[in-house]
Amino acid sequence: MALLTALFAFLYHLPQVYKWLLKPYYLASIFMSVAFLAIRKTPGICDYLATQREDGNSCDFDWREVEILMFLSAIVMMKNRRAITVEQHVGNIILFSKVANVILFFRLDIRLGLLYLTLCIVFLMTCKPPLYMGPEYIKYFSDKTIDDELDRDSRVTWIVEFFANWSPECQSFASVYADLSLKYNCAGLKFGKVDIGRYGEVSKKYKVSASPLSKQLPSLVLFQGGKEVLRRPQVDKKGRAVSWSFTEENIIREFNLNELYQKSKKLNKTKGDKVSQSQVD
């Protein structure tokens, strides 16, 4: 059943997946993910590779290579159970495919393993996943503007995402947060973002750690009257985030977005009435 659910979800998002996969970053990642398969199966190249098969066929996987691939496939399935976006599903597949390639190349020939590992390191240092560039109703804060915006109008509720551009989790969450802003943004309920990887003082003041070990990125904080009311994920005494899934359903439920939206629309109506009354006067 889990496999069927994943398959149907993939087919449903297939047009969107094509758009991502055609970007240079993902094209290069896919090429690197299938590198061992291409070398092992390409006639004229595979003939010169070592093999442990009893029949001596160097153009097919031996039993140990199949075992490694099956093991890493199981890990991908386990990781994808917690993935909330198609980007995360694809990212997990690419990541563990590269891990499998490193192991398989080193097992085949240490020189090929070192070459492939070097390419992976260079790719990691020079290439970044494309950032979300879709529609959104989100205000981006700096260290100089966040406090003023949160305190400007006590009637306005703010949901603020503390993020860092280098964080894969933040990159995957960007489209989910943008969709929420399109659905729930109004005069009394606004959405904001601040890059604590860039503004360290904001990180300290609002007690959101940018350390990868803390697992606090992204963090969503609900502000009412300029004061923090709710935060996800929660943080334990050791400063580590309590595991929490950033799905759209979880956020809507935990932050009571439907109720907040209905209350916040009244503020929008009140403002409209005041404007109309001032025009009459």
C-alpha positions as CSV (number, residue, x, y, z in Angstrom):
1,M,0.0,0.0,0.0
2,A,2.8,2.4,0.9
3,L,4.4,1.7,-2.5
4,L,1.2,2.4,-4.3
5,T,0.6,5.6,-2.4
6,A,4.1,6.8,-3.3
7,L,3.6,5.8,-7.0
8,F,0.2,7.7,-7.3
9,A,1.7,10.7,-5.6
10,F,4.6,10.7,-8.0
11,L,2.3,10.4,-11.1
12,Y,0.1,13.2,-9.8
13,H,3.1,15.6,-9.5
14,L,4.8,14.3,-12.7
15,P,4.3,17.5,-14.7
16,Q,5.9,19.5,-11.8
17,V,8.7,17.0,-11.5
18,Y,9.6,17.4,-15.2
19,K,10.0,21.2,-14.7
20,W,12.5,20.6,-11.8
21,L,14.4,17.8,-13.6
22,L,15.0,20.0,-16.6
23,K,17.0,22.5,-14.5
24,P,20.8,22.3,-14.9
25,Y,21.3,21.4,-11.2
26,Y,19.0,18.4,-11.4
27,L,20.2,17.3,-14.8
28,A,23.8,17.2,-13.4
29,S,22.6,15.4,-10.3
30,I,20.8,12.8,-12.3
31,F,23.8,12.2,-14.5
32,M,26.0,11.7,-11.4
33,S,23.3,9.4,-9.8
34,V,23.4,7.0,-12.7
35,A,27.1,7.2,-13.3
36,F,28.0,3.7,-12.1
37,L,25.0,2.2,-13.9
38,A,26.1,3.8,-17.2
39,I,29.7,2.6,-16.8
40,R,28.6,-0.9,-15.8
41,K,26.1,-1.3,-18.7
42,T,27.9,0.6,-21.6
43,P,29.4,-1.8,-24.1
44,G,33.0,-1.1,-24.8
45,I,33.5,0.3,-21.4
46,C,32.1,-2.4,-19.1
47,D,34.3,-5.0,-20.9
48,Y,37.3,-3.6,-19.1
49,L,35.8,-3.6,-15.6
50,A,36.4,-6.1,-12.9
51,T,33.6,-8.4,-11.8
52,Q,32.9,-11.2,-9.2
53,R,30.2,-12.9,-11.3
54,E,30.8,-16.6,-11.8
55,D,30.0,-16.3,-15.5
56,G,32.6,-13.5,-15.9
57,N,30.1,-11.1,-17.4
58,S,31.5,-7.7,-16.5
59,C,28.6,-5.8,-18.1
60,D,26.1,-6.9,-15.4
61,F,25.9,-6.4,-11.6
62,D,27.4,-9.0,-9.4
63,W,25.6,-10.2,-6.2
64,R,27.3,-7.7,-3.9
65,E,26.5,-4.7,-6.1
66,V,22.8,-5.8,-6.1
67,E,22.9,-6.2,-2.4
68,I,24.3,-2.7,-1.9
69,L,21.6,-1.2,-4.3
70,M,18.8,-3.0,-2.5
71,F,20.0,-1.9,0.9
72,L,20.2,1.8,-0.1
73,S,16.8,1.5,-1.8
74,A,15.3,0.5,1.5
75,I,16.9,3.5,3.2
76,V,15.5,5.8,0.6
77,M,12.0,4.4,1.2
78,M,12.4,4.9,4.9
79,K,13.6,8.5,4.5
80,N,10.8,9.3,2.0
81,R,8.2,8.3,4.5
82,R,8.9,11.7,6.3
83,A,9.3,13.7,3.1
84,I,6.6,16.4,2.7
85,T,7.3,17.7,-0.8
86,V,8.2,16.2,-4.1
87,E,11.5,18.1,-3.9
88,Q,12.4,16.2,-0.8
89,H,11.4,12.9,-2.4
90,V,13.6,13.6,-5.4
91,G,16.4,15.0,-3.3
92,N,16.5,11.9,-1.1
93,I,16.7,9.6,-4.2
94,I,19.5,11.7,-5.7
95,L,21.4,11.9,-2.4
96,F,21.4,8.2,-1.7
97,S,22.1,7.3,-5.3
98,K,25.3,9.3,-5.0
99,V,26.1,7.5,-1.8
100,A,25.6,4.2,-3.6
101,N,27.8,5.3,-6.5
102,V,30.6,6.2,-4.1
103,I,30.5,2.8,-2.4
104,L,30.2,0.9,-5.8
105,F,33.1,2.9,-7.4
106,F,35.4,2.4,-4.5
107,R,34.6,-1.3,-4.5
108,L,35.3,-1.5,-8.2
109,D,38.5,0.5,-8.3
110,I,39.8,2.9,-5.7
111,R,41.0,5.3,-8.4
112,L,37.4,5.6,-9.8
113,G,36.1,6.0,-6.3
114,L,38.4,8.9,-5.6
115,L,37.6,10.5,-8.9
116,Y,33.8,10.2,-8.3
117,L,34.1,11.4,-4.7
118,T,36.1,14.5,-5.8
119,L,33.4,15.3,-8.4
120,C,30.7,15.0,-5.7
121,I,32.6,17.4,-3.4
122,V,33.2,19.9,-6.2
123,F,29.6,19.7,-7.2
124,L,28.4,20.2,-3.6
125,M,30.7,23.3,-3.2
126,T,29.9,25.0,-6.5
127,C,26.3,24.1,-7.2
128,K,23.2,24.9,-5.1
129,P,19.6,23.7,-5.6
130,P,17.4,26.3,-7.4
131,L,15.5,28.5,-5.0
132,Y,11.7,28.7,-5.0
133,M,10.7,31.6,-7.3
134,G,6.9,31.1,-7.4
135,P,4.1,33.4,-6.2
136,E,3.8,34.3,-2.6
137,Y,2.5,36.9,-0.1
138,I,5.5,37.0,2.2
139,K,7.3,40.0,3.7
140,Y,11.1,39.5,3.9
141,F,12.6,41.0,7.1
142,S,16.1,42.2,7.9
143,D,17.7,42.7,11.3
144,K,16.6,46.4,11.1
145,T,13.0,45.9,10.1
146,I,11.7,42.8,11.9
147,D,11.1,44.4,15.3
148,D,9.3,47.5,13.7
149,E,7.0,45.3,11.6
150,L,6.0,43.0,14.4
151,D,5.2,46.0,16.7
152,R,3.6,48.2,14.1
153,D,0.0,47.1,14.6
154,S,-0.9,45.0,17.7
155,R,-4.0,43.8,15.9
156,V,-2.0,42.1,13.2
157,T,-0.9,38.5,13.7
158,W,2.4,37.5,12.1
159,I,3.7,34.0,11.2
160,V,7.4,34.3,10.7
161,E,9.7,31.7,9.2
162,F,13.3,31.7,10.5
163,F,15.4,30.1,7.7
164,A,18.8,29.9,6.1
165,N,19.4,29.6,2.4
166,W,22.0,26.9,2.8
167,S,19.5,24.6,4.6
168,P,17.9,21.8,2.4
169,E,15.0,21.6,4.7
170,C,14.3,25.3,4.3
171,Q,14.6,25.1,0.6
172,S,12.1,22.2,0.5
173,F,9.7,24.0,2.8
174,A,9.7,27.2,0.7
175,S,6.9,26.1,-1.7
176,V,4.7,24.9,1.2
177,Y,5.1,28.2,3.1
178,A,4.4,30.2,-0.1
179,D,1.1,28.2,-0.7
180,L,0.0,28.9,2.9
181,S,0.7,32.7,2.4
182,L,-1.4,32.7,-0.8
183,K,-4.3,31.0,1.0
184,Y,-4.4,32.8,4.3
185,N,-2.7,36.2,3.9
186,C,-5.0,39.1,4.8
187,A,-4.9,42.5,6.5
188,G,-4.9,40.9,10.0
189,L,-2.8,37.8,9.3
190,K,0.5,38.2,7.6
191,F,3.5,36.0,6.7
192,G,7.1,36.9,7.0
193,K,10.6,35.4,6.6
194,V,14.0,36.3,8.0
195,D,17.3,34.7,7.0
196,I,19.1,34.0,10.3
197,G,22.1,32.7,8.3
198,R,22.6,36.3,7.2
199,Y,21.3,38.1,10.3
200,G,23.0,36.5,13.3
201,E,21.6,39.0,15.8
202,V,18.1,38.0,14.9
203,S,19.0,34.4,15.6
204,K,20.2,35.3,19.0
205,K,17.4,37.6,19.9
206,Y,14.6,35.1,18.9
207,K,16.6,32.1,20.2
208,V,16.6,30.2,16.9
209,S,19.8,28.3,16.4
210,A,21.3,28.2,12.9
211,S,23.5,25.2,13.7
212,P,22.7,22.2,11.5
213,L,23.1,20.0,14.7
214,S,20.2,21.8,16.4
215,K,17.7,20.8,13.7
216,Q,15.8,24.1,14.4
217,L,15.6,25.1,10.7
218,P,13.1,26.0,9.5
219,S,11.3,27.4,12.6
220,L,7.8,28.9,12.4
221,V,6.9,31.4,15.1
222,L,3.4,33.0,15.7
223,F,3.5,36.6,16.9
224,Q,0.4,38.4,18.3
225,G,0.8,42.0,19.6
226,G,4.6,41.7,18.9
227,K,4.9,38.8,21.3
228,E,5.7,35.1,20.6
229,V,2.7,32.9,21.1
230,L,3.6,29.6,19.5
231,R,6.7,28.0,18.0
232,R,7.3,24.9,15.9
233,P,9.4,22.9,16.2
234,Q,9.7,23.1,20.0
235,V,13.1,23.1,21.5
236,D,14.2,20.8,24.4
237,K,16.5,21.7,27.3
238,K,19.5,20.7,25.3
239,G,18.7,23.1,22.5
240,R,17.7,20.5,20.0
241,A,14.4,20.7,18.1
242,V,11.7,18.2,18.9
243,S,10.8,16.2,15.8
244,W,7.9,17.8,13.9
245,S,6.8,17.4,10.3
246,F,6.3,20.7,8.4
247,T,3.3,19.5,6.3
248,E,0.7,22.0,5.3
249,E,-1.9,20.0,7.3
250,N,0.2,20.1,10.5
251,I,0.8,23.9,10.2
252,I,-2.9,24.6,9.6
253,R,-3.9,22.5,12.6
254,E,-1.2,23.6,15.1
255,F,-1.4,27.3,14.3
256,N,-5.3,27.3,13.9
257,L,-4.9,29.1,10.6
258,N,-8.6,28.7,9.6
259,E,-9.8,30.3,12.8
260,L,-7.1,33.0,12.7
261,Y,-8.0,33.7,9.1
262,Q,-11.7,34.2,9.9
263,K,-10.9,36.5,12.8
264,S,-8.3,38.4,10.8
265,K,-10.8,39.1,7.9
266,K,-12.9,41.1,10.4
267,L,-9.9,43.5,10.8
268,N,-9.9,43.9,7.0
269,K,-13.6,44.6,7.0
270,T,-13.2,47.1,9.9
271,K,-10.5,49.0,8.0
272,G,-12.7,49.1,4.9
273,D,-15.6,50.5,6.9
274,K,-13.4,53.2,8.4
275,V,-12.1,54.2,5.0
276,S,-15.6,54.4,3.6
277,Q,-16.8,56.5,6.6
278,S,-13.9,58.9,6.2
279,Q,-14.8,59.4,2.5
280,V,-18.4,60.2,3.5
281,D,-17.3,62.7,6.1
